[in-house]
Amino acid sequence: MGREEREAGSRKQGGSGAGGPASPCAACKLLRRRCAQGCIFAPYFPADEPQKFATVHKVFGASNVSKLLQELPMGHRSDAVSSLVYEAMARVRDPVYGCVAAISSLQRHIQLLQSQLAFAQAELVRLHLHHAAASHAVTDTAADADGKMMLSLDVLLDHALWSC
């Protein structure tokens, strides 16, 4: 049995289970109306979380939220309410950008972390090359024009890549 069905069953039984009248949902309390048995808001805005509906109502309006919920299948309503609550809270914090500000901030953070990762990977390759150059045998060297012994870059890269 889903959350919506349990809450609907609880409301039919009188909310508290004692047979008394059900307490109105947060939406009906705020709107100062009687909470009917089939209230569209009741499963998603319980009486013990009044701020949740107050914020959504302030940003989107009760009528718009009601229409939206009625148009959605029962299985998607809970997710829609979660999204509405998140967006409404973001709009209250930042009226201009809303949740886009949070998304932009996270994208900048991802870019920073990606650049740090690229730097760390480049440093790792550099260290592998340095280690390979220091420990490579003389058999993998070649003489340059001046007669100096040089390590083959191909050998170094091959060793660095395969030793990871």
N, C-alpha and C positions, 0 to 999 in steps of 0.2 A: 504494500500500500504506500503510495507516494505521500509526500509532505502535504500537498494540496488536499488530498482526500482525507488525511488524518485531521487537518485543521477544519475542513468542512464538516466532518463527522463530529468533531468537538463542539462546533458552533450549534449543530442540530441538537446536541445533548445539553445545551445550556451553557457551554463554555467552561464552567468550573466543574462540571460533572455532578453538581449537587441538585440539578433540576431547576435552579434559579434562572433568571434572565441572563442571556449572554452579554458580556461586556462588548461595547461597540469597538470596531477596529480603529486604528489610529486615524484613518482617513475620515471616517464618520464622526469621530470625536472632534477633529479639527474643523470639519465642515458643519458641525453642530446639526447633524441629522440622525435619524433613526437608522441603525445598521440592520438592513433587511437580511433575511436568511441567504439569499443568493448574491450578496454584496460582492462585486467584482474585486474590490480592494482587500477584503478580509483575509484571504490566504497569503497575501504578500506584504501587508502592512499591519502586523499584530499590534494590539493595544499597548504592549510594553516597549514598543519602539516608535514613539510619536515623532521624533526628530527626522526619522527616515522619510516619512510621508510629507512632513512639513517642508523639507528641502526640495523634494520632487515637485510638490505643489507650487512652491515659490518659483521654480524655474520653468516648469512645463505646463502647469495648470491641471487641476483635477479632471476637467472635461477631456482634455487631450489624452491624458494617461488612461482614462476610462475607455475612450474610443480605441486607443492603441491596443489595450489588453483584450477588448472584445473582438478585435480583428485577428488576433493571434490564436493559433491552436493551443490548447491547454498545456501541452508539453514544452512550449517555448516561452510561456508567460513568466516563469520564474527567472529565466535568464534575462529576459527583457527588463524586468524590474531591477535586477542587479545592475544591468547596464545603465538604466535610468538613474538609479541612486548614485552610481559612480560618477556619471556625467554631471548630475545636479550638484554634487559636492564639489566637483572640480570647477564648475561654473561659479559657485559661491566663492571659492577661493580665488579664482581668476576669471572675472566676468568677460574678459575679452577673448582669451584663448581656450579656456576650459581645459578639457583633457588633452588637447593638442599640445599645450605647454609641457605636460608630463611626457608625452610621446616624443616631442622634440628633445627634451632633456635626456631621455633614455637613448635616443639615437646618437646624440653627441657623445654620451658616455661610451656607447658601443664603438664609435669611431676612434675615440681615445684608446680604448682597450685594444682595438685591432692594430693601431699604430704601435703600441707598446709590445704587442705580440710579434709584429713584423721585426721590430728592433731586436727583441730577444732572440728570434730565430736567426737573424743576420749575425748577431754576436756569437751564437752557438756555432754557426758555420765557420766564422772567423777563428774561433777557438779550436775547432776540429782541424782546420787547415794548419794552424800554428802547431798543434800537437803532432800532426802528420809530418810536417816539415822537420820538426825537432827529432822525431824518432825514426825517420825513414832510413833505410839502408843505403849505402853508397852504390849499390847495384842499380838503383833506380835513378841515378844521376846522369847528367850529360854535360859535356864540356861546352862552354860558350866560346865566342871568338877569342877571348883573352886567355882561355885555358882554365878558367875557374869552373869549379864543379857546381852545377845547378840542378835542382830537383825539377823533374818534369811536372808542369802544371796539371796535365791530364792524370798523372799518377796520383798527385796530391788530392785532386778533386774526387777521383775514383775512391781513394782510400777514405776521405772525409765523409763521403756520402754513404758508403757501405758500412762504416763503423758506427753509425748512429743507432 
